[in-house]
C-alpha cells in the first residue's frame, strides 16, 4: 500500500542521470514522481511538462525528481533527448519504489507522485494522467499552502 499523507518520508539514496549520488531526506518541499519508463509517450509528456513548469517550481522553492526503474544510462539519454534540466533517479532494483510502497507492474513503477516537506508525505497522486499533471500538482501545492510564490 502506497504511503499516505502524514506518513514519514523515507530517506533515499540513488544515482542521477549524471551518475552523481543523491541522498534525499525531504525536509524541503519536493515533488517525487514515479513513472514507468524513459522515452515512452506518457512518460515523455509528463517529463516535458515538469520541465516546462520547472522555473515556477523553483520559484516556489520546490525540488522535482523523477524516478523509474531505468538505469543511469537510460536516464542520461532521456534527459539529453528531451532537454530535461531536473534530476532523474535511477532505481533499477526498485529500492526507492519499495521505500514509498509504489506498486511495480512488469518491473516498472506505477505512475505515482508524492509531494513531500518537513520529512513527511504531504500529498499523494496515484494512477496519474501524465498530461497536465505537473501543473495540477503545482496548483494544488499552492492552493493548499504547502508552498508559495514570491510576491
Residue pairs with C-beta under 8 A, 6 or more apart in sequence:
1 101
2 100
2 101
2 102
2 103
2 112
2 124
2 126
3 9
3 100
3 101
3 114
3 121
3 124
4 121
4 124
5 120
5 121
5 122
5 123
5 124
6 120
6 121
7 120
7 121
8 119
8 120
8 121
9 25
9 26
9 114
9 116
9 119
9 120
9 121
10 99
10 100
11 23
11 24
11 25
11 26
12 23
12 24
12 89
12 95
12 96
12 99
13 21
13 22
13 23
13 24
14 21
14 22
14 67
14 89
14 90
14 91
14 95
14 96
15 21
15 22
15 72
15 89
15 90
16 22
16 72
16 75
16 87
16 88
16 89
16 90
17 72
17 75
17 76
17 78
17 79
17 84
17 87
17 88
17 90
18 76
18 87
19 72
19 76
22 87
22 89
24 30
24 32
24 65
25 119
26 32
26 116
26 117
26 119
26 120
27 117
27 118
27 119
28 61
28 63
28 117
29 60
29 61
29 62
29 63
29 115
29 116
29 117
29 122
29 141
29 146
29 147
30 62
30 63
30 64
30 65
30 115
30 116
30 117
31 50
31 57
31 62
31 63
31 64
31 65
31 113
31 114
31 115
31 116
31 137
31 141
32 65
32 67
32 100
32 113
32 114
32 116
33 46
33 50
33 64
33 65
33 66
33 67
33 111
33 112
33 113
33 114
33 128
33 133
33 137
34 66
34 67
34 68
34 96
34 97
34 100
34 102
34 109
34 110
34 111
34 112
34 113
35 42
35 43
35 46
35 47
35 66
35 67
35 68
35 109
35 111
35 130
36 42
36 43
36 68
36 105
36 108
36 109
36 110
36 111
37 43
37 68
37 69
37 70
37 108
38 68
38 70
38 74
38 75
38 77
38 78
38 88
39 74
39 77
39 78
39 81
42 111
42 130
43 68
43 130
44 82
45 130
45 131
46 66
46 111
46 128
46 130
46 131
46 133
46 134
47 66
47 78
47 82
47 84
47 88
48 82
48 84
49 130
49 131
49 132
49 133
49 134
49 135
50 57
50 64
50 66
50 86
50 134
51 82
51 83
51 84
51 85
51 86
52 134
53 134
53 135
53 138
54 64
54 85
54 86
56 138
56 149
57 63
57 64
57 138
59 149
59 150
60 138
60 141
60 142
60 147
60 148
60 149
61 147
62 138
62 141
62 147
63 86
64 86
65 86
65 87
65 88
65 89
66 84
66 86
66 87
66 88
66 89
67 88
67 89
67 91
67 96
67 97
67 109
68 75
68 88
68 90
68 91
68 108
68 109
69 91
69 92
69 93
69 94
69 97
69 104
69 107
69 108
69 109
70 78
70 88
70 90
70 92
71 90
71 92
72 90
74 90
75 88
75 89
75 90
78 84
78 88
79 88
89 96
91 97
91 109
94 104
94 107
94 109
97 104
97 109
100 112
100 114
102 109
102 110
102 112
103 109
103 110
103 112
104 110
110 126
110 127
111 126
111 127
111 128
111 130
112 124
112 125
112 126
112 127
112 128
113 124
113 125
113 128
113 133
113 137
114 121
114 123
114 124
114 125
115 121
115 122
115 123
115 124
115 137
115 140
115 141
115 146
116 122
117 146
117 147
122 141
122 144
122 146
123 137
123 140
123 141
123 144
123 146
125 133
125 136
125 137
141 147
142 148
142 149
